[in-house]
Amino acid sequence: MRRIIDGKAYDTETAAQLCELPCSANPGDFAWHESALYRSPRGRFFIAGRGGPASLWAEPAQGGGSTGGDGIRIVDEEEARRWMEQAGCDEAEFARAGLRVEEG
């Protein structure tokens, strides 16, 4: 998937996939989504995927309500870290993403 956002191209083919985002919904459920976190060659984080009308990919439907959709969303480092924590990534995966992990 490739999208241009604010004059910059984001492409899942050239970016590094860091992790798949967790989804407990079954396909066919309105909340279902298939999404992954990526880091572009220039170091920008983004999420790409598709999903149902109650997922993070929901789009307004003609006449009201919502419908499923797909796309790319830019996320900052803090949000990327939260997604990776939710996905259960280990320290090596955080290191590959360029994110530090400190002792608690």
N, C-alpha and C positions, 0 to 999 in steps of 0.2 A: 504494500500500500504506500502511496506517495501523496503527500499533500503540501501545498505551499501556504505557510502561515506567517504573516507579517514580513513578507518578502524573502523568507527562508524556506528551503525545501527540506522536508523530513521524509525519510524513506526507510521502510522496514528492511529493505534489501541491503542497504549499505550501513545501517546502524547495528550495534551489538545488542542482541536480546539479553536482558539481564535476568528476567524471571517472568513466569506467567502469573497473572493476578488471580487470587483465590476467588472461586465462585461455588457456592453450595447449591445453587438452583440447578434443576435439570433442564436439558434442552426442551423447549416447548413452554417452559415457565416464563412469564413476562419479565422476571428479574434475571434470567439467564444472560450471561455474557461470556465472550471468549476474548480475553485481553492480555496484553503483555507490556512490560516496561522495557524501554529501549534507551540506549545512550547513543547519540549521533557521533559521527567522526569528529565533530567540533566540541564534544563534551556536553551537549544539551540533552536533558532527559525528556522523554515523551512516552505517552501511553498510546497504543494503537489497538483497535479491535472492533468488535461488532456485538450487538446484543439486542434484547427485547425491549418492549415499550416501558418497562419499569427498571431498566438497567441504566448504567452510566452513559449509555449510547442512545437513550431515548431522544426522540425528536418530536416537535409539535406536529400533530396530524391535522389535515385539512378538516375543518368543521369542529375542532376541539379534541381534547384528549391527546394521546401520544402514540407514536409508532416506533418500532425498532429502527436502528440505524447503525452506522459505522463511522469511523473517523480516526483522527489523531488529535490528541490533546497534549499541550506542553505542560510539564510540571516542573516545579523548582526542586532543588536538592532535598529540602525538608520533606516534601510530599513523596519524592522518590524513595527516601529512606523509610517513610511510613509504609509504603506499599511493599517494600522488600521485607520489612519486619512482619507484616501481615502474611506474606507468602512463606515465611519461615526460612528465609535465606541464611546461610552460614557466613562466618567471617571471611572466608575465601571469596565468596560471591560479592560481599560488600567491598572487598579490596579490588576485585576486578572492575567494579562500578566506580572506583575512585572515591569511595566513602569510608571514612575512618570509623572504627569501632573502639571504644574505650572501656576499660574495666569499670564496673559499677561500684 
